[in-house]
Each structure stands twice: as structure tokens, then as C-alpha cells.
Amino acid sequence: MLVEYPYEKPKEENRFNLFPRELENDSFVFFHGTADANRESIIKNGFQISGRLPSVSFARNSGLALKYACEKRNDESPNGCILAVRFDSIDKPEMKLECFGIHVYKFDPQPSIVGYCVIPAEYRFV
């Protein structure tokens, strides 16, 4: 079930995390920050590897993904978005665990998108 989590201004005391603790602490849940204009396509078609990048990256916590959601905003998509995804396994050859999170080089299968949070254009990541 896909849940839209309401935006609440990120706070330093919870490491700028935007999702409930049970998601932030789940070892199979990761977070992807992008422009909000990409949200519907990702929900409908899944994550796609294209262009010069050989993988898609996911952060272990939403506070780190917040940076990417803000950086990906543009004039056509002034809002950012963080997608929370759950992998069935993170021990596959097409995945590389890193200290920040995970790189996925091939999606087989796609992770389940369990929620998202829209980051308004007014929020400035510092």
C-alpha cells in the first residue's frame, strides 16, 4: 500500500528524517530523492537505469535523500520528492551496499514503493 507522508519541516534533532521511525529503522527500506515530476513515472514504471549513470542510488535514511530531492528540483518541477522503497533482499550481485545506502545496477525485481513525501519548493536544504 502506497502512503503519502505529510511534509513536516525537517529537524536536526531527528537527523532531518521525514518518515516514521519504523520505516527509517527497517533494514530493507531505503530512500530515493528526486524531482517530484518523476514520482508518477517511477510509481507506474519502476526505477529505470538510463543515461550515463550505471545505477540508481538509495539512502539508508530520508535525511540523506532530502539533499538529493532538493538538488533535483528545477523550474519545471519546483518540488522535490523522497520515495521510500522496500527491497525483498539486499544481498544480490546487482546491488552494492555502501555506508550511505545502496547502489542498484539492475532491478530484478523492482523494490516495493511503500511511501513518498513531497518536499515543497520553499524548503531550502542547508
N, CA, C and O atoms as a GROMACS GRO file, in nm:
protein
  504
    1MET      N    1   0.084  -0.118   0.000
    1MET     CA    2   0.000   0.000   0.000
    1MET      C    3   0.088   0.125   0.000
    1MET      O    4   0.174   0.141   0.086
    2LEU      N    5   0.067   0.210  -0.095
    2LEU     CA    6   0.145   0.332  -0.109
    2LEU      C    7   0.085   0.442  -0.022
    2LEU      O    8  -0.035   0.472  -0.031
    3VAL      N    9   0.168   0.503   0.062
    3VAL     CA   10   0.123   0.606   0.155
    3VAL      C   11   0.192   0.738   0.124
    3VAL      O   12   0.314   0.741   0.105
    4GLU      N   13   0.115   0.846   0.120
    4GLU     CA   14   0.176   0.979   0.111
    4GLU      C   15   0.196   1.029   0.253
    4GLU      O   16   0.099   1.044   0.328
    5TYR      N   17   0.320   1.053   0.289
    5TYR     CA   18   0.351   1.105   0.422
    5TYR      C   19   0.354   1.256   0.415
    5TYR      O   20   0.418   1.314   0.327
    6PRO      N   21   0.285   1.322   0.507
    6PRO     CA   22   0.279   1.468   0.502
    6PRO      C   23   0.416   1.528   0.531
    6PRO      O   24   0.492   1.478   0.614
    7TYR      N   25   0.446   1.635   0.462
    7TYR     CA   26   0.571   1.706   0.483
    7TYR      C   27   0.565   1.782   0.616
    7TYR      O   28   0.469   1.853   0.644
    8GLU      N   29   0.667   1.764   0.695
    8GLU     CA   30   0.688   1.845   0.815
    8GLU      C   31   0.831   1.894   0.807
    8GLU      O   32   0.922   1.818   0.773
    9LYS      N   33   0.851   2.020   0.838
    9LYS     CA   34   0.985   2.078   0.825
    9LYS      C   35   1.088   1.989   0.895
    9LYS      O   36   1.073   1.958   1.013
   10PRO      N   37   1.192   1.948   0.822
   10PRO     CA   38   1.296   1.860   0.880
   10PRO      C   39   1.364   1.927   1.000
   10PRO      O   40   1.388   2.048   1.001
   11LYS      N   41   1.395   1.845   1.100
   11LYS     CA   42   1.459   1.895   1.222
   11LYS      C   43   1.591   1.824   1.246
   11LYS      O   44   1.604   1.703   1.224
   12GLU      N   45   1.687   1.900   1.291
   12GLU     CA   46   1.819   1.844   1.316
   12GLU      C   47   1.816   1.735   1.422
   12GLU      O   48   1.890   1.638   1.413
   13GLU      N   49   1.729   1.750   1.523
   13GLU     CA   50   1.727   1.652   1.633
   13GLU      C   51   1.686   1.512   1.590
   13GLU      O   52   1.716   1.415   1.660
   14ASN      N   53   1.618   1.497   1.475
   14ASN     CA   54   1.589   1.362   1.426
   14ASN      C   55   1.664   1.333   1.295
   14ASN      O   56   1.619   1.252   1.214
   15ARG      N   57   1.777   1.400   1.277
   15ARG     CA   58   1.866   1.382   1.162
   15ARG      C   59   1.797   1.416   1.030
   15ARG      O   60   1.832   1.361   0.925
   16PHE      N   61   1.700   1.507   1.034
   16PHE     CA   62   1.628   1.554   0.917
   16PHE      C   63   1.543   1.447   0.851
   16PHE      O   64   1.502   1.462   0.736
   17ASN      N   65   1.516   1.338   0.923
   17ASN     CA   66   1.434   1.231   0.869
   17ASN      C   67   1.288   1.275   0.861
   17ASN      O   68   1.239   1.348   0.948
   18LEU      N   69   1.218   1.229   0.757
   18LEU     CA   70   1.081   1.272   0.730
   18LEU      C   71   0.977   1.162   0.741
   18LEU      O   72   0.857   1.188   0.730
   19PHE      N   73   1.022   1.040   0.762
   19PHE     CA   74   0.930   0.927   0.765
   19PHE      C   75   0.922   0.868   0.906
   19PHE      O   76   1.009   0.896   0.989
   20PRO      N   77   0.819   0.789   0.935
   20PRO     CA   78   0.807   0.728   1.068
   20PRO      C   79   0.927   0.641   1.102
   20PRO      O   80   0.991   0.584   1.013
   21ARG      N   81   0.956   0.632   1.230
   21ARG     CA   82   1.072   0.557   1.280
   21ARG      C   83   1.076   0.412   1.230
   21ARG      O   84   1.183   0.360   1.200
   22GLU      N   85   0.959   0.348   1.220
   22GLU     CA   86   0.958   0.208   1.178
   22GLU      C   87   1.008   0.192   1.034
   22GLU      O   88   1.068   0.089   1.002
   23LEU      N   89   0.987   0.290   0.949
   23LEU     CA   90   1.044   0.285   0.814
   23LEU      C   91   1.192   0.321   0.816
   23LEU      O   92   1.274   0.254   0.753
   24GLU      N   93   1.226   0.427   0.888
   24GLU     CA   94   1.366   0.472   0.895
   24GLU      C   95   1.457   0.365   0.953
   24GLU      O   96   1.575   0.359   0.917
   25ASN      N   97   1.406   0.281   1.040
   25ASN     CA   98   1.488   0.179   1.107
   25ASN      C   99   1.477   0.040   1.045
   25ASN      O  100   1.541  -0.053   1.092
   26ASP      N  101   1.398   0.025   0.941
   26ASP     CA  102   1.381  -0.105   0.874
   26ASP      C  103   1.502  -0.128   0.783
   26ASP      O  104   1.529  -0.046   0.695
   27SER      N  105   1.573  -0.238   0.802
   27SER     CA  106   1.696  -0.262   0.726
   27SER      C  107   1.672  -0.292   0.578
   27SER      O  108   1.768  -0.298   0.502
   28PHE      N  109   1.547  -0.313   0.536
   28PHE     CA  110   1.516  -0.338   0.396
   28PHE      C  111   1.451  -0.216   0.328
   28PHE      O  112   1.419  -0.221   0.210
   29VAL      N  113   1.432  -0.108   0.404
   29VAL     CA  114   1.373   0.014   0.349
   29VAL      C  115   1.484   0.116   0.323
   29VAL      O  116   1.568   0.142   0.409
   30PHE      N  117   1.482   0.173   0.202
   30PHE     CA  118   1.577   0.274   0.160
   30PHE      C  119   1.499   0.390   0.098
   30PHE      O  120   1.380   0.379   0.072
   31PHE      N  121   1.568   0.501   0.076
   31PHE     CA  122   1.502   0.624   0.032
   31PHE      C  123   1.572   0.682  -0.090
   31PHE      O  124   1.695   0.684  -0.099
   32HIS      N  125   1.492   0.729  -0.185
   32HIS     CA  126   1.543   0.787  -0.309
   32HIS      C  127   1.488   0.928  -0.324
   32HIS      O  128   1.366   0.948  -0.322
   33GLY      N  129   1.577   1.026  -0.340
   33GLY     CA  130   1.536   1.164  -0.360
   33GLY      C  131   1.541   1.202  -0.506
   33GLY      O  132   1.638   1.171  -0.576
   34THR      N  133   1.436   1.269  -0.554
   34THR     CA  134   1.428   1.310  -0.693
   34THR      C  135   1.335   1.430  -0.706
   34THR      O  136   1.277   1.474  -0.607
   35ALA      N  137   1.322   1.483  -0.826
   35ALA     CA  138   1.224   1.588  -0.852
   35ALA      C  139   1.084   1.526  -0.844
   35ALA      O  140   1.065   1.412  -0.884
   36ASP      N  141   0.988   1.602  -0.794
   36ASP     CA  142   0.852   1.548  -0.781
   36ASP      C  143   0.792   1.511  -0.916
   36ASP      O  144   0.706   1.423  -0.922
   37ALA      N  145   0.836   1.576  -1.023
   37ALA     CA  146   0.784   1.544  -1.156
   37ALA      C  147   0.813   1.399  -1.195
   37ALA      O  148   0.746   1.345  -1.283
   38ASN      N  149   0.911   1.334  -1.132
   38ASN     CA  150   0.946   1.195  -1.163
   38ASN      C  151   0.864   1.093  -1.086
   38ASN      O  152   0.865   0.974  -1.118
   39ARG      N  153   0.792   1.139  -0.984
   39ARG     CA  154   0.722   1.047  -0.893
   39ARG      C  155   0.625   0.955  -0.964
   39ARG      O  156   0.634   0.833  -0.949
   40GLU      N  157   0.533   1.010  -1.042
   40GLU     CA  158   0.430   0.926  -1.105
   40GLU      C  159   0.490   0.823  -1.201
   40GLU      O  160   0.445   0.709  -1.204
   41SER      N  161   0.590   0.863  -1.277
   41SER     CA  162   0.655   0.770  -1.369
   41SER      C  163   0.722   0.656  -1.293
   41SER      O  164   0.714   0.540  -1.333
   42ILE      N  165   0.789   0.689  -1.183
   42ILE     CA  166   0.856   0.585  -1.104
   42ILE      C  167   0.752   0.491  -1.043
   42ILE      O  168   0.771   0.370  -1.044
   43ILE      N  169   0.644   0.546  -0.991
   43ILE     CA  170   0.539   0.463  -0.931
   43ILE      C  171   0.478   0.372  -1.038
   43ILE      O  172   0.454   0.253  -1.013
   44LYS      N  173   0.454   0.426  -1.155
   44LYS     CA  174   0.389   0.349  -1.263
   44LYS      C  175   0.484   0.250  -1.330
   44LYS      O  176   0.446   0.136  -1.355
   45ASN      N  177   0.609   0.295  -1.359
   45ASN     CA  178   0.700   0.215  -1.440
   45ASN      C  179   0.820   0.158  -1.365
   45ASN      O  180   0.897   0.081  -1.422
   46GLY      N  181   0.836   0.194  -1.240
   46GLY     CA  182   0.951   0.148  -1.163
   46GLY      C  183   1.073   0.234  -1.188
   46GLY      O  184   1.069   0.328  -1.268
   47PHE      N  185   1.180   0.202  -1.121
   47PHE     CA  186   1.307   0.273  -1.137
   47PHE      C  187   1.375   0.224  -1.264
   47PHE      O  188   1.377   0.104  -1.293
   48GLN      N  189   1.431   0.318  -1.340
   48GLN     CA  190   1.496   0.286  -1.467
   48GLN      C  191   1.640   0.333  -1.462
   48GLN      O  192   1.670   0.442  -1.415
   49ILE      N  193   1.728   0.250  -1.511
   49ILE     CA  194   1.869   0.289  -1.524
   49ILE      C  195   1.887   0.336  -1.668
   49ILE      O  196   1.864   0.262  -1.763
   50SER      N  197   1.929   0.462  -1.681
   50SER     CA  198   1.945   0.517  -1.815
   50SER      C  199   2.050   0.627  -1.813
   50SER      O  200   2.092   0.674  -1.708
   51GLY      N  201   2.090   0.666  -1.932
   51GLY     CA  202   2.189   0.773  -1.942
   51GLY      C  203   2.327   0.727  -1.904
   51GLY      O  204   2.363   0.610  -1.922
   52ARG      N  205   2.405   0.820  -1.850
   52ARG     CA  206   2.545   0.792  -1.817
   52ARG      C  207   2.561   0.718  -1.684
   52ARG      O  208   2.667   0.661  -1.657
   53LEU      N  209   2.457   0.717  -1.602
   53LEU     CA  210   2.470   0.654  -1.470
   53LEU      C  211   2.440   0.505  -1.478
   53LEU      O  212   2.336   0.466  -1.530
   54PRO      N  213   2.530   0.421  -1.428
   54PRO     CA  214   2.509   0.277  -1.438
   54PRO      C  215   2.420   0.218  -1.328
   54PRO      O  216   2.388   0.099  -1.330
   55SER      N  217   2.377   0.304  -1.232
   55SER     CA  218   2.299   0.252  -1.120
   55SER      C  219   2.205   0.360  -1.068
   55SER      O  220   2.214   0.477  -1.106
   56VAL      N  221   2.115   0.318  -0.981
   56VAL     CA  222   2.029   0.409  -0.906
   56VAL      C  223   2.069   0.395  -0.760
   56VAL      O  224   2.087   0.284  -0.710
   57SER      N  225   2.081   0.507  -0.691
   57SER     CA  226   2.124   0.506  -0.551
   57SER      C  227   2.007   0.529  -0.457
   57SER      O  228   1.913   0.602  -0.488
   58PHE      N  229   2.015   0.464  -0.343
   58PHE     CA  230   1.915   0.478  -0.238
   58PHE      C  231   1.988   0.500  -0.106
   58PHE      O  232   2.089   0.435  -0.078
   59ALA      N  233   1.936   0.591  -0.026
   59ALA     CA  234   1.997   0.623   0.104
   59ALA      C  235   1.934   0.539   0.215
   59ALA      O  236   1.818   0.496   0.204
   60ARG      N  237   2.011   0.516   0.321
   60ARG     CA  238   1.961   0.441   0.437
   60ARG      C  239   1.858   0.519   0.517
   60ARG      O  240   1.775   0.460   0.586
   61ASN      N  241   1.863   0.653   0.507
   61ASN     CA  242   1.765   0.733   0.581
   61ASN      C  243   1.716   0.847   0.493
   61ASN      O  244   1.785   0.890   0.400
   62SER      N  245   1.598   0.896   0.523
   62SER     CA  246   1.538   1.000   0.439
   62SER      C  247   1.609   1.134   0.454
   62SER      O  248   1.602   1.217   0.363
   63GLY      N  249   1.678   1.156   0.565
   63GLY     CA  250   1.753   1.280   0.581
   63GLY      C  251   1.861   1.297   0.477
   63GLY      O  252   1.887   1.408   0.431
   64LEU      N  253   1.926   1.188   0.438
   64LEU     CA  254   2.027   1.194   0.332
   64LEU      C  255   1.960   1.209   0.195
   64LEU      O  256   2.010   1.283   0.111
   65ALA      N  257   1.850   1.141   0.173
   65ALA     CA  258   1.778   1.153   0.046
   65ALA      C  259   1.721   1.293   0.027
   65ALA      O  260   1.698   1.336  -0.086
   66LEU      N  261   1.698   1.365   0.136
   66LEU     CA  262   1.645   1.501   0.130
   66LEU      C  263   1.736   1.591   0.045
   66LEU      O  264   1.688   1.673  -0.033
   67LYS      N  265   1.866   1.575   0.061
   67LYS     CA  266   1.962   1.654  -0.017
   67LYS      C  267   1.940   1.634  -0.166
   67LYS      O  268   1.939   1.731  -0.242
   68TYR      N  269   1.922   1.510  -0.208
   68TYR     CA  270   1.904   1.479  -0.350
   68TYR      C  271   1.769   1.526  -0.400
   68TYR      O  272   1.758   1.572  -0.514
   69ALA      N  273   1.666   1.515  -0.318
   69ALA     CA  274   1.534   1.564  -0.357
   69ALA      C  275   1.538   1.714  -0.383
   69ALA      O  276   1.472   1.764  -0.474
   70CYS      N  277   1.615   1.785  -0.303
   70CYS     CA  278   1.628   1.931  -0.322
   70CYS      C  279   1.714   1.965  -0.442
   70CYS      O  280   1.683   2.059  -0.516
   71GLU      N  281   1.821   1.891  -0.463
   71GLU     CA  282   1.910   1.919  -0.577
   71GLU      C  283   1.844   1.890  -0.711
   71GLU      O  284   1.879   1.954  -0.811
   72LYS      N  285   1.750   1.798  -0.716
   72LYS     CA  286   1.686   1.759  -0.842
   72LYS      C  287   1.570   1.850  -0.881
   72LYS      O  288   1.517   1.838  -0.992
   73ARG      N  289   1.531   1.941  -0.792
   73ARG     CA  290   1.424   2.034  -0.827
   73ARG      C  291   1.470   2.126  -0.940
   73ARG      O  292   1.589   2.153  -0.954
   74ASN      N  293   1.375   2.174  -1.020
   74ASN     CA  294   1.406   2.267  -1.128
   74ASN      C  295   1.283   2.351  -1.158
   74ASN      O  296   1.181   2.338  -1.091
   75ASP      N  297   1.293   2.438  -1.258
   75ASP     CA  298   1.181   2.527  -1.290
   75ASP      C  299   1.055   2.450  -1.329
   75ASP      O  300   0.944   2.492  -1.295
   76GLU      N  301   1.070   2.339  -1.400
   76GLU     CA  302   0.954   2.258  -1.441
   76GLU      C  303   0.900   2.175  -1.326
   76GLU      O  304   0.783   2.137  -1.327
   77SER      N  305   0.983   2.146  -1.229
   77SER     CA  306   0.942   2.067  -1.112
   77SER      C  307   0.999   2.133  -0.987
   77SER      O  308   1.103   2.090  -0.937
   78PRO      N  309   0.934   2.237  -0.936
   78PRO     CA  310   0.988   2.311  -0.822
   78PRO      C  311   0.987   2.233  -0.691
   78PRO      O  312   1.060   2.268  -0.597
   79ASN      N  313   0.906   2.128  -0.683
   79ASN     CA  314   0.903   2.045  -0.562
   79ASN      C  315   0.994   1.924  -0.579
   79ASN      O  316   1.016   1.876  -0.690
   80GLY      N  317   1.046   1.877  -0.467
   80GLY     CA  318   1.122   1.753  -0.466
   80GLY      C  319   1.036   1.642  -0.411
   80GLY      O  320   0.923   1.666  -0.368
   81CYS      N  321   1.087   1.522  -0.413
   81CYS     CA  322   1.012   1.407  -0.360
   81CYS      C  323   1.111   1.303  -0.307
   81CYS      O  324   1.216   1.279  -0.367
   82ILE      N  325   1.076   1.244  -0.196
   82ILE     CA  326   1.151   1.129  -0.144
   82ILE      C  327   1.059   1.009  -0.149
   82ILE      O  328   0.948   1.011  -0.096
   83LEU      N  329   1.106   0.903  -0.213
   83LEU     CA  330   1.032   0.778  -0.222
   83LEU      C  331   1.094   0.678  -0.125
   83LEU      O  332   1.216   0.659  -0.123
   84ALA      N  333   1.010   0.616  -0.045
   84ALA     CA  334   1.054   0.509   0.046
   84ALA      C  335   1.026   0.376  -0.022
   84ALA      O  336   0.913   0.350  -0.064
   85VAL      N  337   1.129   0.291  -0.034
   85VAL     CA  338   1.113   0.163  -0.102
   85VAL      C  339   1.159   0.048  -0.011
   85VAL      O  340   1.248   0.065   0.072
   86ARG      N  341   1.096  -0.066  -0.031
   86ARG     CA  342   1.135  -0.186   0.045
   86ARG      C  343   1.184  -0.291  -0.054
   86ARG      O  344   1.113  -0.329  -0.147
   87PHE      N  345   1.308  -0.337  -0.032
   87PHE     CA  346   1.365  -0.445  -0.112
   87PHE      C  347   1.334  -0.578  -0.045
   87PHE      O  348   1.328  -0.587   0.078
   88ASP      N  349   1.313  -0.681  -0.125
   88ASP     CA  350   1.292  -0.815  -0.067
   88ASP      C  351   1.424  -0.876  -0.021
   88ASP      O  352   1.426  -0.962   0.067
   89SER      N  353   1.534  -0.830  -0.081
   89SER     CA  354   1.667  -0.876  -0.042
   89SER      C  355   1.766  -0.766  -0.078
   89SER      O  356   1.749  -0.695  -0.178
   90ILE      N  357   1.870  -0.752   0.002
   90ILE     CA  358   1.975  -0.656  -0.031
   90ILE      C  359   2.110  -0.727  -0.048
   90ILE      O  360   2.216  -0.665  -0.044
   91ASP      N  361   2.102  -0.857  -0.065
   91ASP     CA  362   2.222  -0.939  -0.082
   91ASP      C  363   2.216  -1.005  -0.220
   91ASP      O  364   2.198  -1.126  -0.232
   92LYS      N  365   2.234  -0.922  -0.323
   92LYS     CA  366   2.229  -0.971  -0.460
   92LYS      C  367   2.350  -0.916  -0.535
   92LYS      O  368   2.400  -0.808  -0.501
   93PRO      N  369   2.399  -0.986  -0.635
   93PRO     CA  370   2.517  -0.939  -0.708
   93PRO      C  371   2.495  -0.806  -0.779
   93PRO      O  372   2.592  -0.733  -0.803
   94GLU      N  373   2.371  -0.773  -0.814
   94GLU     CA  374   2.345  -0.647  -0.884
   94GLU      C  375   2.326  -0.529  -0.789
   94GLU      O  376   2.284  -0.421  -0.831
   95MET      N  377   2.356  -0.550  -0.662
   95MET     CA  378   2.347  -0.445  -0.561
   95MET      C  379   2.480  -0.431  -0.489
   95MET      O  380   2.550  -0.529  -0.466
   96LYS      N  381   2.513  -0.307  -0.456
   96LYS     CA  382   2.636  -0.284  -0.381
   96LYS      C  383   2.602  -0.198  -0.259
   96LYS      O  384   2.562  -0.082  -0.272
   97LEU      N  385   2.619  -0.258  -0.142
   97LEU     CA  386   2.596  -0.185  -0.017
   97LEU      C  387   2.712  -0.090   0.008
   97LEU      O  388   2.828  -0.125  -0.009
   98GLU      N  389   2.677   0.030   0.050
   98GLU     CA  390   2.775   0.133   0.084
   98GLU      C  391   2.738   0.186   0.223
   98GLU      O  392   2.631   0.155   0.274
   99CYS      N  393   2.826   0.265   0.282
   99CYS     CA  394   2.795   0.320   0.415
   99CYS      C  395   2.674   0.413   0.410
   99CYS      O  396   2.601   0.421   0.509
  100PHE      N  397   2.651   0.482   0.300
  100PHE     CA  398   2.539   0.576   0.288
  100PHE      C  399   2.408   0.504   0.254
  100PHE      O  400   2.300   0.554   0.286
  101GLY      N  401   2.418   0.388   0.189
  101GLY     CA  402   2.299   0.319   0.142
  101GLY      C  403   2.333   0.208   0.045
  101GLY      O  404   2.411   0.119   0.077
  102ILE      N  405   2.274   0.215  -0.074
  102ILE     CA  406   2.290   0.105  -0.170
  102ILE      C  407   2.286   0.159  -0.314
  102ILE      O  408   2.211   0.252  -0.344
  103HIS      N  409   2.368   0.099  -0.400
  103HIS     CA  410   2.361   0.123  -0.545
  103HIS      C  411   2.296  -0.002  -0.605
  103HIS      O  412   2.332  -0.114  -0.571
  104VAL      N  413   2.201   0.019  -0.694
  104VAL     CA  414   2.137  -0.093  -0.763
  104VAL      C  415   2.171  -0.080  -0.911
  104VAL      O  416   2.142   0.022  -0.974
  105TYR      N  417   2.233  -0.184  -0.966
  105TYR     CA  418   2.278  -0.185  -1.105
  105TYR      C  419   2.178  -0.254  -1.199
  105TYR      O  420   2.184  -0.237  -1.321
  106LYS      N  421   2.087  -0.331  -1.141
  106LYS     CA  422   1.983  -0.398  -1.219
  106LYS      C  423   1.866  -0.426  -1.125
  106LYS      O  424   1.886  -0.475  -1.014
  107PHE      N  425   1.747  -0.394  -1.169
  107PHE     CA  426   1.629  -0.416  -1.086
  107PHE      C  427   1.562  -0.546  -1.125
  107PHE      O  428   1.499  -0.556  -1.230
  108ASP      N  429   1.577  -0.646  -1.038
  108ASP     CA  430   1.518  -0.777  -1.063
  108ASP      C  431   1.490  -0.844  -0.929
  108ASP      O  432   1.574  -0.919  -0.880
  109PRO      N  433   1.374  -0.821  -0.870
  109PRO     CA  434   1.262  -0.738  -0.916
  109PRO      C  435   1.277  -0.593  -0.868
  109PRO      O  436   1.372  -0.559  -0.798
  110GLN      N  437   1.181  -0.510  -0.908
  110GLN     CA  438   1.174  -0.373  -0.858
  110GLN      C  439   1.143  -0.377  -0.708
  110GLN      O  440   1.073  -0.467  -0.662
  111PRO      N  441   1.194  -0.280  -0.631
  111PRO     CA  442   1.153  -0.271  -0.491
  111PRO      C  443   1.007  -0.224  -0.483
  111PRO      O  444   0.956  -0.161  -0.576
  112SER      N  445   0.942  -0.253  -0.373
  112SER     CA  446   0.807  -0.203  -0.349
  112SER      C  447   0.816  -0.059  -0.302
  112SER      O  448   0.890  -0.029  -0.208
  113ILE      N  449   0.742   0.029  -0.364
  113ILE     CA  450   0.736   0.168  -0.318
  113ILE      C  451   0.630   0.173  -0.209
  113ILE      O  452   0.512   0.151  -0.236
  114VAL      N  453   0.673   0.203  -0.088
  114VAL     CA  454   0.581   0.198   0.026
  114VAL      C  455   0.531   0.335   0.067
  114VAL      O  456   0.432   0.346   0.139
  115GLY      N  457   0.598   0.440   0.022
  115GLY     CA  458   0.553   0.574   0.058
  115GLY      C  459   0.635   0.680  -0.009
  115GLY      O  460   0.739   0.654  -0.070
  116TYR      N  461   0.586   0.804   0.003
  116TYR     CA  462   0.659   0.918  -0.050
  116TYR      C  463   0.624   1.043   0.030
  116TYR      O  464   0.522   1.048   0.098
  117CYS      N  465   0.710   1.141   0.018
  117CYS     CA  466   0.690   1.270   0.083
  117CYS      C  467   0.734   1.377  -0.016
  117CYS      O  468   0.846   1.375  -0.066
  118VAL      N  469   0.645   1.472  -0.045
  118VAL     CA  470   0.676   1.581  -0.136
  118VAL      C  471   0.744   1.693  -0.057
  118VAL      O  472   0.694   1.737   0.047
  119ILE      N  473   0.858   1.737  -0.107
  119ILE     CA  474   0.935   1.844  -0.044
  119ILE      C  475   0.901   1.974  -0.118
  119ILE      O  476   0.932   1.987  -0.236
  120PRO      N  477   0.837   2.069  -0.050
  120PRO     CA  478   0.795   2.191  -0.119
  120PRO      C  479   0.913   2.277  -0.164
  120PRO      O  480   1.021   2.274  -0.106
  121ALA      N  481   0.888   2.353  -0.270
  121ALA     CA  482   0.990   2.439  -0.328
  121ALA      C  483   1.045   2.539  -0.226
  121ALA      O  484   1.160   2.581  -0.237
  122GLU      N  485   0.963   2.576  -0.130
  122GLU     CA  486   1.004   2.677  -0.031
  122GLU      C  487   1.114   2.626   0.063
  122GLU      O  488   1.189   2.706   0.120
  123TYR      N  489   1.123   2.493   0.080
  123TYR     CA  490   1.225   2.440   0.172
  123TYR      C  491   1.362   2.452   0.108
  123TYR      O  492   1.382   2.414  -0.007
  124ARG      N  493   1.454   2.506   0.182
  124ARG     CA  494   1.593   2.520   0.136
  124ARG      C  495   1.682   2.429   0.216
  124ARG      O  496   1.691   2.441   0.339
  125PHE      N  497   1.748   2.339   0.148
  125PHE     CA  498   1.841   2.247   0.212
  125PHE      C  499   1.970   2.323   0.240
  125PHE      O  500   2.028   2.385   0.151
  126VAL      N  501   2.016   2.316   0.365
  126VAL     CA  502   2.140   2.386   0.402
  126VAL      C  503   2.242   2.288   0.455
  126VAL      O  504   2.353   2.329   0.491
   0.00000   0.00000   0.00000
